[in-house]
Amino acid sequence: MESFIYAKDNDGYLVTIRGDFAEMTKVDLDRHVSKYIRLEAPVEHIRSSVKKLISQGYKLSNQLELSWQHFIDA
């Protein structure tokens, strides 16, 4: 299992890859809470969504704080 955060300003997306399936959750980076938008799909679809995020200015965060662990384990 791998997890990443793509961030832009105060918004972010937590991406968790579990084998050939992945999850992408929109999160508030300052408050460490979900914005209740979640996508579960095959990895190929999530990768396509991540490419769109990057084109919109989101950047891969170089750290993943432990406070996100409860989202990753869910």
N, CA, C and O of each residue as an XYZ file, in Angstrom:
296
protein
N       0.837     -1.166      0.000
C       0.000      0.000      0.000
C       0.891      1.241      0.000
O       1.876      1.317      0.734
N       0.524      2.209     -0.837
C       1.248      3.472     -0.923
C       0.246      4.616     -0.813
O      -0.879      4.510     -1.301
N       0.657      5.709     -0.172
C      -0.206      6.880     -0.058
C       0.573      8.138     -0.394
O       1.762      8.254     -0.098
N      -0.130      9.085     -1.024
C       0.464     10.343     -1.451
C      -0.543     11.464     -1.226
O      -1.751     11.232     -1.195
N      -0.029     12.680     -1.071
C      -0.901     13.854     -1.030
C      -0.491     14.779     -2.170
O       0.686     15.089     -2.350
N      -1.490     15.209     -2.933
C      -1.295     16.232     -3.957
C      -1.949     17.496     -3.415
O      -3.132     17.488     -3.076
N      -1.183     18.581     -3.333
C      -1.644     19.790     -2.657
C      -1.599     21.018     -3.541
O      -0.751     21.153     -4.423
N      -2.548     21.916     -3.272
C      -2.591     23.230     -3.908
C      -3.298     24.149     -2.922
O      -4.469     23.953     -2.596
N      -2.566     25.154     -2.455
C      -3.087     26.060     -1.441
C      -3.556     25.258     -0.231
O      -2.772     24.514      0.359
N      -4.815     25.399      0.141
C      -5.381     24.729      1.308
C      -6.042     23.397      0.957
O      -6.395     22.622      1.846
N      -6.206     23.135     -0.330
C      -6.868     21.916     -0.784
C      -5.850     20.820     -1.081
O      -4.694     21.083     -1.413
N      -6.315     19.601     -0.951
C      -5.448     18.492     -1.282
C      -6.254     17.257     -1.618
O      -7.459     17.186     -1.373
N      -5.565     16.295     -2.179
C      -6.145     14.989     -2.474
C      -5.223     13.932     -1.904
O      -4.032     13.904     -2.215
N      -5.767     13.069     -1.076
C      -5.030     11.945     -0.525
C      -5.276     10.758     -1.445
O      -6.419     10.340     -1.633
N      -4.217     10.220     -2.011
C      -4.313      9.091     -2.932
C      -3.681      7.880     -2.269
O      -2.522      7.925     -1.854
N      -4.441      6.801     -2.170
C      -3.947      5.560     -1.581
C      -4.090      4.447     -2.611
O      -5.181      4.195     -3.122
N      -2.979      3.786     -2.910
C      -2.969      2.692     -3.886
C      -2.883      1.377     -3.129
O      -1.990      1.172     -2.306
N      -3.827      0.491     -3.422
C      -3.874     -0.836     -2.799
C      -3.886     -1.882     -3.920
O      -4.947     -2.309     -4.374
N      -2.715     -2.277     -4.346
C      -2.620     -3.239     -5.441
C      -3.077     -2.627     -6.746
O      -2.515     -1.623     -7.184
N      -4.099     -3.216     -7.390
C      -4.585     -2.691     -8.665
C      -5.809     -1.796     -8.487
O      -6.477     -1.450     -9.461
N      -6.096     -1.426     -7.253
C      -7.233     -0.573     -6.921
C      -6.728      0.628     -6.140
O      -5.735      0.515     -5.421
N      -7.387      1.779     -6.262
C      -6.918      2.981     -5.571
C      -8.091      3.828     -5.087
O      -9.221      3.690     -5.555
N      -7.786      4.707     -4.134
C      -8.772      5.635     -3.588
C      -8.205      7.044     -3.671
O      -6.997      7.244     -3.542
N      -9.075      8.012     -3.887
C      -8.658      9.408     -3.910
C      -9.696     10.189     -3.109
O     -10.881     10.180     -3.443
N      -9.245     10.865     -2.048
C     -10.135     11.607     -1.156
C      -9.726     13.070     -1.133
O      -8.552     13.382     -0.938
N     -10.693     13.979     -1.331
C     -10.408     15.412     -1.242
C     -10.334     15.777      0.241
O     -11.197     15.385      1.027
N      -9.288     16.537      0.619
C      -9.069     16.856      2.026
C      -8.739     18.334      2.222
O      -8.251     19.002      1.311
N      -9.014     18.828      3.421
C      -8.627     20.172      3.843
C      -7.267     20.015      4.528
O      -7.173     19.368      5.571
N      -6.238     20.588      3.963
C      -4.881     20.371      4.451
C      -4.606     21.041      5.794
O      -3.802     20.530      6.574
N      -5.243     22.154      6.081
C      -5.016     22.834      7.356
C      -5.713     22.140      8.511
O      -5.147     22.018      9.597
N      -6.932     21.685      8.286
C      -7.716     21.074      9.359
C      -7.567     19.555      9.428
O      -8.030     18.934     10.386
N      -6.932     18.954      8.434
C      -6.744     17.498      8.362
C      -8.080     16.747      8.415
O      -8.240     15.783      9.164
N      -9.033     17.213      7.602
C     -10.334     16.552      7.530
C     -10.710     16.312      6.071
O     -10.213     16.977      5.162
N     -11.595     15.350      5.879
C     -12.108     15.041      4.553
C     -13.129     16.092      4.137
O     -13.854     16.637      4.970
N     -13.175     16.366      2.846
C     -14.218     17.233      2.295
C     -15.340     16.378      1.707
O     -16.162     16.872      0.934
N     -15.373     15.116      2.068
C     -16.431     14.162      1.728
C     -16.601     13.928      0.237
O     -17.702     13.636     -0.231
N     -15.521     14.056     -0.501
C     -15.516     13.676     -1.916
C     -14.494     12.559     -2.041
O     -13.303     12.766     -1.809
N     -14.961     11.383     -2.408
C     -14.072     10.221     -2.458
C     -14.341      9.418     -3.721
O     -15.489      9.183     -4.099
N     -13.263      9.006     -4.360
C     -13.347      8.210     -5.576
C     -12.590      6.913     -5.350
O     -11.430      6.927     -4.936
N     -13.241      5.800     -5.620
C     -12.602      4.491     -5.579
C     -12.677      3.919     -6.987
O     -13.752      3.851     -7.583
N     -11.523      3.508     -7.517
C     -11.495      3.035     -8.905
C     -10.213      2.243     -9.149
O      -9.301      2.258     -8.323
N     -10.148      1.552    -10.285
C      -8.892      0.908    -10.664
C      -7.768      1.946    -10.763
O      -8.021      3.118    -11.040
N      -6.553      1.511    -10.540
C      -5.391      2.400    -10.506
C      -5.290      3.255    -11.766
O      -4.934      4.430    -11.673
N      -5.593      2.703    -12.936
C      -5.473      3.456    -14.181
C      -6.353      4.709    -14.164
O      -5.944      5.763    -14.650
N      -7.558      4.591    -13.606
C      -8.475      5.734    -13.548
C      -7.986      6.787    -12.564
O      -8.088      7.985    -12.826
N      -7.461      6.343    -11.443
C      -6.930      7.281    -10.451
C      -5.706      7.999    -11.023
O      -5.550      9.203    -10.821
N      -4.847      7.283    -11.725
C      -3.678      7.926    -12.353
C      -4.116      8.998    -13.345
O      -3.500     10.062    -13.422
N      -5.156      8.729    -14.090
C      -5.689      9.717    -15.029
C      -6.189     10.949    -14.271
O      -5.961     12.078    -14.704
N      -6.861     10.739    -13.157
C      -7.349     11.860    -12.337
C      -6.190     12.654    -11.750
O      -6.257     13.880    -11.665
N      -5.129     11.964    -11.343
C      -3.955     12.642    -10.788
C      -3.290     13.510    -11.859
O      -2.833     14.614    -11.558
N      -3.230     13.032    -13.091
C      -2.670     13.835    -14.184
C      -3.463     15.119    -14.365
O      -2.886     16.177    -14.615
N      -4.793     15.032    -14.238
C      -5.631     16.227    -14.341
C      -5.344     17.190    -13.192
O      -5.290     18.404    -13.393
N      -5.159     16.645    -11.985
C      -4.837     17.496    -10.836
C      -3.522     18.236    -11.054
O      -3.419     19.428    -10.766
N      -2.529     17.534    -11.558
C      -1.220     18.143    -11.814
C      -1.363     19.267    -12.841
O      -0.738     20.319    -12.701
N      -2.175     19.051    -13.860
C      -2.386     20.101    -14.864
C      -3.128     21.307    -14.283
O      -3.064     22.402    -14.841
N      -3.832     21.109    -13.165
C      -4.552     22.196    -12.495
C      -3.691     22.879    -11.426
O      -4.167     23.763    -10.713
N      -2.432     22.469    -11.320
C      -1.521     23.125    -10.389
C      -1.265     22.399     -9.085
O      -0.527     22.909     -8.242
N      -1.846     21.235     -8.890
C      -1.575     20.450     -7.680
C      -0.182     19.850     -7.787
O       0.259     19.451     -8.865
N       0.502     19.793     -6.648
C       1.857     19.251     -6.618
C       1.949     18.144     -5.587
O       1.279     18.182     -4.556
N       2.785     17.158     -5.874
C       3.013     16.058     -4.950
C       3.713     16.591     -3.713
O       4.770     17.215     -3.812
N       3.129     16.348     -2.551
C       3.727     16.787     -1.291
C       4.910     15.888     -0.963
O       4.880     14.685     -1.221
N       5.953     16.483     -0.389
C       7.141     15.694     -0.076
C       7.059     15.031      1.286
O       8.007     14.368      1.707
N       5.937     15.197      1.988
C       5.767     14.526      3.275
C       4.309     14.143      3.482
O       3.402     14.790      2.959
N       4.103     13.099      4.240
C       2.765     12.636      4.582
C       2.713     12.512      6.098
O       3.304     11.596      6.672
N       2.010     13.427      6.742
C       1.957     13.459      8.201
C       1.175     12.276      8.759
O       0.289     11.741      8.092
N       1.501     11.874      9.973
C       0.817     10.761     10.618
C      -0.658     11.048     10.873
O      -1.444     10.116     11.044
N      -1.042     12.309     10.902
C      -2.441     12.650     11.156
C      -3.371     12.176     10.039
O      -4.588     12.151     10.227
N      -2.830     11.806      8.897
C      -3.639     11.286      7.789
C      -3.850      9.772      7.897
O      -4.599      9.201      7.104
N      -3.215      9.126      8.847
C      -3.233      7.665      8.949
C      -4.651      7.099      9.009
O      -4.913      6.058      8.407
N      -5.567      7.752      9.714
C      -6.932      7.218      9.837
C      -7.662      7.188      8.493
O      -8.558      6.364      8.309
N      -7.306      8.059      7.555
C      -7.881      8.010      6.215
C      -7.284      6.854      5.415
O      -7.981      6.189      4.649
N      -6.000      6.628      5.603
C      -5.303      5.590      4.860
C      -5.781      4.210      5.278
O      -5.937      3.320      4.442
N      -6.014      4.031      6.579
C      -6.434      2.733      7.111
C      -7.894      2.415      6.858
O      -8.303      1.258      6.956
N      -8.685      3.429      6.533
C     -10.147      3.218      6.381
C     -10.470      2.313      5.218
O     -11.641      2.038      4.957
